[in-house]
């Protein structure tokens, strides 16, 4: 149905009440399809009320946001203060550890210096003792070698005298032999002395 005039013509040309009721029902159906229910339509007062309610909720949200921002700011400041306090404590602990480490290093240096000095003294004493022992051994060896040389000389002289008396005829040969023997013994003794000294 396109207009009110069409509705009127259909109503007036309807043969009975039943047909007229049908035309009216169709008109209402078309009207409902074309226009929504009045209850669904927003009125100016309802819009204003909704707008005020939304503004109130917005202001409430803003207030809650500002309150939350304030709380967050307080928590941030509290965390900053705790962080600064923790940094201070950590700095104190670091300084304490530095002092402890420095004292331990100084103590270790002192202990090591004392041990080094003790080792130097021990080594010096051992070196002196070894020098004394070596000197005594050298002197003892010199005495032994001197006695042996003297003994060898005495024995050689005795042998030479015996050989001279017994073998006058072979004097030249014995002298050569004795000289060679003396030279060999002297070389041996000197070689031994050189090895010992």
Secondary structure, 3 states (H helix, E strand, C coil): CCCHHHHHHHHHHCCCHHHHHHHHHHHHHHHHHHCCCCCCCCCHHHHHHHHHHHHHHHHHHHHHHHHHHHHHHHHHHHHHHHHHHHHHHHHHHHHHHHHHHHHHHHHHHHHHHHHHHHHHHHHHHHHHHHHHHHHHHHHHHHHHHHHHHHHHHHHHHHHHHHHHHHCHHHHHHHHHHHHHHHHHHHHHHHHHHHHHC
